[in-house]
Every structure is written in structure tokens, then in C-alpha cells.
Amino acid sequence: MLAGCTATDGGHGEARPERTGTGASGLTSPVPTSAQTGQAGTATPTPRFRADPARVPTTRAAALDLARAVAAGPDSYGPGYERRSPYESDPADWPVLGTDCIWRQEKQPDDVLAAFTRYSRLPASGGRGEVRLAATVTVHRTTAQADLEIAETLEQALRCPDQQLRETERISGLNSIGSGYGMNGDLSVDDTLMEMGSYLDPALGNGPTQYYWNQVRLGPVTLAVAVQGGRGIAQIDLLTTQARAVGEMKSMVRTRLGGQK
């Protein structure tokens, strides 16, 4: 498992989760090497993202169009994946983690132009449990505000390692690691973070299953894919599926916002 730590960030002038370092396991990243490099053991850096200001959304309507175009669906994960119900989130919703470590939906903050999620699943079969996935795209008004979202996400795992998602769904034992561009194998995005823990929903059977959250930032846009469940499925397979979807969304953001590919 991976551990987070805190440090002082000059950009915000306050304590915030550090985006460098390794966890207790000694791993520098939980993402498979094949998802980060062009070939095993050989890093393939992508030019630092620079968006075309003329293409960056400045209205809620334009930002939501971008989010809808980019958010991963079943086809992004591979054969057998299908839509969950509901399939898409209400664009007006904004999830907030309370001081009691329970997630609630609140009014979208002013700094967010759009936040949109698509929900998918891989049905249980052949002795393997169901996998649930959620792909979220958030478009902020500024890069600094998107940067702060990443920092707050890291802080949440430190503050609430056990969290209530919905009435019957919980995640526990969260650990996280984050890296800026050029650190810990991050050679494609401005920021990246990964959370790992246990997911519990009685509907999936007895006992906890796997939970992974991978979030990246390109300029004012953050992209995330959550993976829940998958009893009997190898960790590397779930992480590879997750990395594939995140990579697809990154590519679309670079193309649509005119950044370097």
C-alpha cells in the first residue's frame, strides 16, 4: 500500500499533501509499467502540456460539452463492460466529503465550470466478481483551482482513510501517493495521484474487495477513474484497465484543447 505525507507548498502558502516520495511498500507508482512507458523499462516522456487559451472552455456549457466528450464509457475499458444505472451524473451535483467522512452532493462551487461522471460495470462471471467503474471529468476556471483540487483529494485520504460513499458502500484503509510532472514516473501530465484501499458493498458479497482511484491534471482539467470490486481479478488487470481509460481521456483533452500531443 502507498502512503501520503504532507509538506508546505509555496503556490498556496499552506500545508498540503506532497506529490513526491514513495509509500511504505517502496513502490514509486501503483500504475503498471506498460501503462506509463512505451516499452518495458524505458520511459517515454510526453511534452509538457500547454493548452491553447482560445480552446480552453470559459463557459459552463462549453465545459460540459468537453466533459461529455472526454468521459470514459464502457468501450474505454474493454470487452464485456456495460453501462451502469444511472449511467451519467447530474452535472449540477458536486460531491463533498464532510468532517464526518461521509460523501454528500452539494451545489457546484463557483470555481468549477463543469463536473461530469459516467458509470460502467463488468458483470460477475466465471467465478469473478463484478467490477464497477466511474470516470469523472472536472473543468475548472483556472489551472490553479484544478491544482488545488488535486491537493485536496490527497488531503482527504489522510483526513478520512475510511469513507462512506453511499448508504451501503464504504471504502477503508485508503493510502495515496501523488507526483508532479517529471517525478515518480509521471512523464505525461501536470499532476497525478493514486489512491488504494478496500471497497465494501454487501451487494457484491461478503467481505471487502479492491478499490483504486487514479486522477490526473492537464491544465485546468482533472480526469479520474475509480475502480471498485473485482473479486478474483488480479490487481494488475484492474490497474491496466484503469490506466487505459485514463490514457484515452488524456489523449482527448490534449487534442481538444490544442496541447502538445
C-alpha positions as CSV (number, residue, x, y, z in Angstrom):
1,M,0.0,0.0,0.0
2,L,1.1,3.6,-0.6
3,A,1.4,6.3,2.0
4,G,0.8,10.0,1.7
5,C,2.6,12.7,3.5
6,T,2.3,16.5,3.9
7,A,4.6,19.4,3.0
8,T,4.4,23.1,2.5
9,D,3.5,24.3,-1.0
10,G,4.7,27.7,-1.9
11,G,2.0,28.1,-4.6
12,H,-0.8,28.1,-2.0
13,G,1.2,29.1,1.1
14,E,-0.3,26.4,3.3
15,A,0.3,22.8,4.3
16,R,-0.8,20.4,1.6
17,P,-0.2,16.8,0.6
18,E,3.2,16.2,-1.0
19,R,3.3,14.8,-4.6
20,T,6.6,13.1,-4.3
21,G,8.1,10.2,-2.5
22,T,7.3,6.5,-2.1
23,G,4.9,4.6,0.1
24,A,5.7,2.1,2.8
25,S,5.9,-0.6,0.2
26,G,8.8,1.1,-1.6
27,L,6.8,1.4,-4.8
28,T,7.1,4.6,-6.8
29,S,3.8,4.1,-8.6
30,P,1.0,1.6,-8.5
31,V,0.3,2.0,-12.2
32,P,1.6,-0.8,-14.4
33,T,4.9,0.0,-16.2
34,S,3.3,-0.8,-19.5
35,A,0.8,1.9,-19.0
36,Q,3.4,4.5,-18.3
37,T,6.2,3.7,-20.7
38,G,6.5,2.9,-24.4
39,Q,8.2,-0.4,-23.7
40,A,9.2,-2.2,-20.5
41,G,11.8,-0.3,-18.5
42,T,12.1,2.6,-21.0
43,A,10.5,5.9,-20.0
44,T,8.7,7.7,-22.8
45,P,8.1,11.3,-21.8
46,T,5.3,13.4,-23.3
47,P,6.0,17.1,-23.9
48,R,4.7,19.2,-21.0
49,F,1.0,20.1,-21.7
50,R,0.4,23.6,-23.0
51,A,-3.2,24.3,-23.8
52,D,-4.3,26.8,-26.5
53,P,-6.0,29.5,-24.5
54,A,-8.5,30.0,-27.3
55,R,-9.7,26.4,-26.9
56,V,-10.0,26.3,-23.1
57,P,-13.7,26.5,-22.1
58,T,-14.8,29.7,-20.4
59,T,-18.5,28.9,-20.0
60,R,-20.4,26.2,-18.2
61,A,-22.0,25.0,-21.5
62,A,-18.6,24.7,-23.3
63,A,-17.0,23.0,-20.3
64,L,-19.8,20.5,-20.0
65,D,-19.5,19.7,-23.8
66,L,-15.8,19.0,-23.2
67,A,-16.5,16.8,-20.2
68,R,-19.2,14.8,-22.0
69,A,-16.9,14.3,-25.0
70,V,-14.0,13.1,-22.8
71,A,-15.5,11.0,-20.0
72,A,-14.8,7.3,-20.5
73,G,-17.7,4.8,-21.0
74,P,-17.8,1.0,-21.4
75,D,-16.0,1.0,-24.7
76,S,-12.9,2.6,-23.0
77,Y,-12.4,-0.4,-20.7
78,G,-12.6,-3.4,-23.0
79,P,-14.9,-6.3,-24.0
80,G,-17.7,-7.2,-21.6
81,Y,-18.1,-3.8,-20.0
82,E,-21.5,-2.2,-20.0
83,R,-23.4,0.9,-18.7
84,R,-24.5,1.0,-15.0
85,S,-27.8,2.6,-14.0
86,P,-27.7,5.5,-13.7
87,Y,-25.2,5.9,-16.4
88,E,-24.4,9.6,-16.1
89,S,-24.3,12.0,-13.2
90,D,-26.3,15.2,-12.8
91,P,-24.0,18.0,-14.0
92,A,-25.3,20.2,-11.2
93,D,-24.0,17.8,-8.4
94,W,-20.7,18.3,-6.6
95,P,-19.5,15.6,-4.2
96,V,-18.2,16.9,-0.9
97,L,-16.5,14.9,1.9
98,G,-17.8,16.1,5.2
99,T,-16.0,16.3,8.5
100,D,-17.7,13.0,9.4
101,C,-16.1,11.3,6.4
102,I,-19.4,10.9,4.6
103,W,-19.8,11.9,1.0
104,R,-22.7,14.2,0.1
105,Q,-23.9,16.0,-3.0
106,E,-23.8,19.8,-2.7
107,K,-24.1,22.8,-5.0
108,Q,-21.3,23.1,-7.6
109,P,-18.7,25.7,-6.4
110,D,-18.1,28.8,-8.5
111,D,-14.6,27.8,-9.5
112,V,-15.9,24.7,-11.3
113,L,-17.3,25.1,-14.8
114,A,-18.3,21.5,-15.2
115,A,-18.1,18.2,-13.4
116,F,-19.4,15.0,-15.1
117,T,-19.2,11.3,-14.4
118,R,-20.1,8.2,-16.3
119,Y,-20.6,4.8,-14.5
120,S,-19.8,1.5,-16.1
121,R,-19.5,-2.1,-14.9
122,L,-18.1,-5.5,-15.8
123,P,-20.8,-8.1,-14.7
124,A,-19.7,-11.0,-12.5
125,S,-18.9,-14.2,-14.4
126,G,-16.8,-17.3,-14.3
127,G,-16.2,-17.1,-10.6
128,R,-15.0,-13.4,-10.8
129,G,-16.9,-10.7,-9.0
130,E,-18.5,-7.6,-10.6
131,V,-16.2,-4.6,-11.3
132,R,-17.7,-1.1,-11.0
133,L,-16.0,1.9,-12.7
134,A,-16.6,5.7,-12.6
135,A,-14.9,8.1,-15.0
136,T,-15.0,11.8,-13.9
137,V,-14.0,14.9,-15.8
138,T,-13.8,18.3,-14.0
139,V,-13.2,21.5,-15.8
140,H,-12.1,24.5,-13.6
141,R,-11.9,28.1,-14.4
142,T,-8.2,28.3,-13.8
143,T,-5.2,25.9,-13.6
144,A,-4.6,27.0,-10.0
145,Q,-8.0,25.9,-9.0
146,A,-7.6,22.5,-10.7
147,D,-4.2,22.2,-8.9
148,L,-5.9,22.8,-5.6
149,E,-8.5,20.0,-6.3
150,I,-5.6,17.5,-6.6
151,A,-4.1,18.7,-3.3
152,E,-7.5,18.5,-1.6
153,T,-8.0,14.9,-2.9
154,L,-4.7,13.8,-1.4
155,E,-5.6,15.5,1.9
156,Q,-9.0,13.7,2.0
157,A,-7.3,10.3,2.2
158,L,-5.1,11.5,5.1
159,R,-8.1,13.0,6.9
160,C,-10.5,10.2,6.2
161,P,-8.9,6.8,5.4
162,D,-12.3,5.3,6.0
163,Q,-15.2,6.9,4.0
164,Q,-18.9,6.4,3.4
165,L,-19.7,6.6,-0.3
166,R,-23.4,5.8,-0.3
167,E,-25.8,4.2,2.2
168,T,-24.4,0.7,1.7
169,E,-21.0,1.5,0.2
170,R,-17.8,2.2,2.1
171,I,-14.1,2.5,1.3
172,S,-11.4,1.9,4.0
173,G,-7.7,1.8,4.6
174,L,-7.0,4.5,2.0
175,N,-3.4,5.3,1.2
176,S,-2.3,7.7,-1.6
177,I,0.7,9.0,-3.5
178,G,0.9,12.0,-5.8
179,S,3.5,13.2,-8.2
180,G,4.1,16.3,-10.3
181,Y,5.4,16.2,-13.9
182,G,8.8,14.6,-14.1
183,M,8.7,12.9,-10.7
184,N,8.0,9.2,-9.8
185,G,7.5,8.2,-13.4
186,D,5.0,11.0,-14.2
187,L,6.1,11.9,-17.7
188,S,2.7,12.8,-19.3
189,V,0.6,15.1,-17.1
190,D,0.9,18.1,-14.8
191,D,0.0,16.1,-11.7
192,T,-1.1,12.5,-11.0
193,L,-2.3,10.8,-7.9
194,M,-3.3,7.3,-6.9
195,E,-5.4,6.0,-4.0
196,M,-5.7,2.4,-3.0
197,G,-7.9,0.8,-0.4
198,S,-10.7,-1.6,0.3
199,Y,-14.3,-1.4,-1.0
200,L,-17.2,-2.9,0.8
201,D,-20.8,-3.2,-0.6
202,P,-22.9,-6.1,0.7
203,A,-24.5,-6.3,-2.8
204,L,-21.1,-7.6,-4.1
205,G,-21.0,-10.4,-1.5
206,N,-19.3,-10.8,1.9
207,G,-16.1,-9.1,2.7
208,P,-14.2,-6.2,1.2
209,T,-12.9,-6.1,-2.4
210,Q,-10.4,-3.8,-4.2
211,Y,-10.6,0.0,-4.6
212,Y,-8.4,2.2,-6.8
213,W,-8.7,5.9,-7.7
214,N,-6.4,7.4,-10.4
215,Q,-6.6,11.1,-11.0
216,V,-4.5,13.3,-13.3
217,R,-4.4,17.0,-14.2
218,L,-3.8,18.7,-17.5
219,G,-4.0,22.4,-17.1
220,P,-7.5,23.4,-15.7
221,V,-8.9,19.9,-16.3
222,T,-8.8,16.9,-14.0
223,L,-9.6,13.4,-15.1
224,A,-10.2,10.4,-12.8
225,V,-11.2,6.8,-12.9
226,A,-12.4,4.9,-9.9
227,V,-12.4,1.0,-9.8
228,Q,-14.4,-0.9,-7.2
229,G,-14.8,-4.6,-6.7
230,G,-13.4,-7.3,-8.9
231,R,-13.2,-10.2,-6.5
232,G,-11.0,-12.8,-8.1
233,I,-9.5,-10.4,-10.6
234,A,-5.7,-9.7,-10.4
235,Q,-4.7,-6.2,-9.3
236,I,-2.5,-5.8,-12.4
237,D,-5.5,-6.4,-14.6
238,L,-7.7,-3.9,-12.9
239,L,-4.9,-1.3,-12.8
240,T,-4.2,-1.8,-16.5
241,T,-7.9,-1.3,-17.4
242,Q,-7.9,1.8,-15.3
243,A,-4.7,3.2,-16.9
244,R,-6.1,2.5,-20.4
245,A,-9.2,4.6,-19.7
246,V,-7.2,7.4,-18.1
247,G,-4.8,7.4,-21.0
248,E,-7.7,7.7,-23.5
249,M,-9.1,10.7,-21.7
250,K,-5.7,12.4,-21.5
251,S,-5.3,12.0,-25.2
252,M,-8.7,13.5,-26.0
253,V,-8.0,16.5,-23.7
254,R,-4.7,17.2,-25.4
255,T,-6.4,17.0,-28.8
256,R,-9.4,19.2,-28.0
257,L,-7.5,21.8,-26.1
258,G,-4.7,22.1,-28.6
259,G,-2.0,21.0,-26.3
260,Q,1.1,19.2,-27.4
261,K,0.5,15.5,-28.2
